[in-house]
Amino acid sequence: MTTPAPGTPAPDTTAAPGGEPRDGGPSPGARVLGWARRIVLSTPVLAIGGALVLTTLVMLAVGVDPSLAYPALLRGALADGNLEYTIAAFVPTLGMALAFAIPLRACEFNLGGDGQMAIGGVTAAAIALHLPMVAGVAVVLPLAAAALAGGLVAGLSAPLRTRLGIPAIVTTLLISTPAVAFASYLVRFPLGEQGTGIAQTPPLPDATHLPALAGSSYVTIGLPLIALLTVAWLYADSRTVLGYEIRATGQNRDFARYGGVAVNRLAAVTLAGGGAFAGLVGALIVLGPPYRYVDGALTAPGYTFTAVAAVLLATARPIAVPFAVALLTVLQVGGQGMEREAGVPSQLTQIVQGLIIVIVAVFATVRHLRARRGAGA
Amino acid sequence: MNIFEASFLAAVLTATTPVVLAALGGLICQVAGVFNIALEGQLLWGAFTAVVFSHLTGSAWAGVVGAMIVTLVYAAVLSLASVTFRADPIVVAVGTNLLALGLTAFLMRQIFGSGGTYSSPDLAGLPTLAELGLDVPVLGSQSPLVLLAFVLVAVVGWWLRRTRSGLRLRGIGQHQAAAAALGLKVGGYRHGVVLAAGALCGLAGAQLALGNVTLFSEGMSAGRGWVAVVAVMLGGVLPWRVLLACLLFGVAEAVGFRLQGVGLPQQAADSAPYVITLFALILAGVAARRRPKEIS
């Protein structure tokens, strides 16, 4: 890798307002205009805009009317009955975003979220079904075990990366396929509900159900839990020694090593940490409605890659991750509404996500090169 | 189970061929110093376009050529972004892989009217070598692309070793700045290999969708592009070693398929190729660690 990944922490450039004299006291109007310019021309806005333009072209090329599709998409995500569902989908997507973002800060790619999530989910289901549950820890234990299991699955990639030099992007993906298959085997046979012919576990005992938030049937305490953990990550990333060392490793591995950072240990910590979030997401899905592990229900909605697109869209600003996740969740959930209402295949949202990633990658480097050229001149 | 049975060897060849073709694309990129992980998406895209062109024209060969051309054009996204705009090829490839998954599933519904799997008696598959007059055991049941894949392994090996452009390509991979200083157009060579890898993935996809079977199903590349990436990591820049790595995958898939017939769960059979590929990667890594470091 010769060019820095756009996900790696960029030098903090936010301190310099774009092109404005610092102490000249520009008129408020000019300042607002300057901010507007900076926002409109920022990489994420350009990437979303570009992706939507290209997607519209795809729609027109195959004879879909965008003026029907886009409103249907928005209604599908934000209309009264659907908003709750969008919020429910936001939780796993944000969790998977952390699963990808945490290792990415150390420049490790974790694309094996599906496998880590499936193993986490099946672990949670197995514990909820087969361990006698004490009230109180009945929810906590499966969640913790799932996080541990997801962390272990992702952690397998760490020694392969640090001792054998095999990129994590390859090993996480290669481990993911068998991991998903293994979870699928478990819910079909040893853990499966007998006599139904459907690949799912029996309903989990009531004590292990995640409490729903007041007045909602889909949104559980998973939402505040993930929100809390996200805040903890944001704090750890920007304000702690560990976060600093991770960022230093991501920016320049050799320099960090020279500075005394245990870079190999950090690779393991970040990969396992990311995997723990993926495992936790698996448990949150399984312990939430419909309160069982249904084969394919974890991986089919595509949380993992929606999250990857969101994290890359956030262009190395951790604070932007929740917002990017919210945006892409709206797109993803809205896509299903669009399919129901306007008959446009929901895979359209995958196209938008792919385009966003490509465009962000291009803009991030072009800007980086231009900034370097500007600095050199 | 007799592993020297003709039908078993045929199954190995069938499973190996798409991976070998994609891996050759990855190999030439590797030689030029480009880490190409976009093979998975391009393989899928090749399979889809092969079926679309075969469906539209009624000719399997039109499907093959169409898949090569369209996938080459698709690879131009990667080549433009990563070579011209110097974007991170890994991130761009993650994007194009996802894009291929979305586009093929979306267009499938628009063109064939349904998702999941498309197959039809009208869909022209590739002929077997036996039908073309080469009726020999094992190979006879294969498509001509299987033979072509093995020929291409030899051709790429010869090209890299024995020709001027092959030497230059290796030079670019070994020391980009030195190659540029000698006046080589580094960007041009890199564009060339990324696009050629696209065409090879188109060929691989055509073999997968019109040779191995005659259908398209969503996500049918099913990780083969990633296995090809691993094959290149295992084989380095030597085509015959990459071929061996791909054969390992082919054997694993064929054995898994056989064992499924005697009661192995389908999930285990599906995972076998990935688990075995991973173990090969680990063993190769351990072996490389044991070897004394080269003096550089």
HADDOCK unambig.tbl for C-alpha pairs under 7 A between the chains (distance, minus, plus):
assign (segid A and resid 3 and name CA) (segid B and resid 88 and name CA) 5.81 0.50 0.50
assign (segid A and resid 4 and name CA) (segid B and resid 88 and name CA) 6.85 0.50 0.50
assign (segid A and resid 5 and name CA) (segid B and resid 88 and name CA) 5.75 0.50 0.50
assign (segid A and resid 62 and name CA) (segid B and resid 110 and name CA) 6.89 0.50 0.50
assign (segid A and resid 164 and name CA) (segid B and resid 285 and name CA) 5.06 0.50 0.50
assign (segid A and resid 164 and name CA) (segid B and resid 286 and name CA) 6.53 0.50 0.50
assign (segid A and resid 174 and name CA) (segid B and resid 274 and name CA) 5.95 0.50 0.50
assign (segid A and resid 174 and name CA) (segid B and resid 278 and name CA) 6.81 0.50 0.50
assign (segid A and resid 177 and name CA) (segid B and resid 271 and name CA) 6.66 0.50 0.50
assign (segid A and resid 178 and name CA) (segid B and resid 271 and name CA) 4.74 0.50 0.50
assign (segid A and resid 181 and name CA) (segid B and resid 267 and name CA) 5.08 0.50 0.50
assign (segid A and resid 181 and name CA) (segid B and resid 271 and name CA) 6.76 0.50 0.50
assign (segid A and resid 182 and name CA) (segid B and resid 267 and name CA) 6.65 0.50 0.50
assign (segid A and resid 185 and name CA) (segid B and resid 267 and name CA) 6.16 0.50 0.50
assign (segid A and resid 345 and name CA) (segid B and resid 106 and name CA) 5.87 0.50 0.50
assign (segid A and resid 345 and name CA) (segid B and resid 109 and name CA) 6.92 0.50 0.50
assign (segid A and resid 347 and name CA) (segid B and resid 102 and name CA) 5.14 0.50 0.50
assign (segid A and resid 347 and name CA) (segid B and resid 105 and name CA) 6.29 0.50 0.50
assign (segid A and resid 347 and name CA) (segid B and resid 106 and name CA) 5.29 0.50 0.50
assign (segid A and resid 348 and name CA) (segid B and resid 102 and name CA) 6.40 0.50 0.50
assign (segid A and resid 348 and name CA) (segid B and resid 106 and name CA) 6.19 0.50 0.50
assign (segid A and resid 350 and name CA) (segid B and resid 98 and name CA) 6.70 0.50 0.50
assign (segid A and resid 350 and name CA) (segid B and resid 99 and name CA) 6.40 0.50 0.50
assign (segid A and resid 350 and name CA) (segid B and resid 102 and name CA) 4.72 0.50 0.50
assign (segid A and resid 351 and name CA) (segid B and resid 99 and name CA) 4.91 0.50 0.50
assign (segid A and resid 351 and name CA) (segid B and resid 102 and name CA) 4.90 0.50 0.50
assign (segid A and resid 351 and name CA) (segid B and resid 103 and name CA) 5.87 0.50 0.50
assign (segid A and resid 354 and name CA) (segid B and resid 95 and name CA) 4.36 0.50 0.50
assign (segid A and resid 354 and name CA) (segid B and resid 96 and name CA) 5.97 0.50 0.50
assign (segid A and resid 354 and name CA) (segid B and resid 98 and name CA) 5.05 0.50 0.50
assign (segid A and resid 354 and name CA) (segid B and resid 99 and name CA) 4.28 0.50 0.50
assign (segid A and resid 355 and name CA) (segid B and resid 95 and name CA) 6.48 0.50 0.50
assign (segid A and resid 355 and name CA) (segid B and resid 99 and name CA) 6.52 0.50 0.50
assign (segid A and resid 357 and name CA) (segid B and resid 92 and name CA) 6.68 0.50 0.50
assign (segid A and resid 357 and name CA) (segid B and resid 95 and name CA) 4.89 0.50 0.50
assign (segid A and resid 358 and name CA) (segid B and resid 92 and name CA) 4.85 0.50 0.50
assign (segid A and resid 358 and name CA) (segid B and resid 95 and name CA) 5.14 0.50 0.50
assign (segid A and resid 358 and name CA) (segid B and resid 96 and name CA) 6.88 0.50 0.50
assign (segid A and resid 361 and name CA) (segid B and resid 87 and name CA) 5.50 0.50 0.50
assign (segid A and resid 361 and name CA) (segid B and resid 88 and name CA) 6.45 0.50 0.50
assign (segid A and resid 361 and name CA) (segid B and resid 91 and name CA) 6.28 0.50 0.50
assign (segid A and resid 361 and name CA) (segid B and resid 92 and name CA) 6.07 0.50 0.50
assign (segid A and resid 362 and name CA) (segid B and resid 81 and name CA) 5.89 0.50 0.50
assign (segid A and resid 362 and name CA) (segid B and resid 85 and name CA) 6.26 0.50 0.50
assign (segid A and resid 362 and name CA) (segid B and resid 87 and name CA) 4.93 0.50 0.50
assign (segid A and resid 365 and name CA) (segid B and resid 86 and name CA) 6.49 0.50 0.50
assign (segid A and resid 365 and name CA) (segid B and resid 87 and name CA) 5.22 0.50 0.50
assign (segid A and resid 366 and name CA) (segid B and resid 85 and name CA) 6.40 0.50 0.50
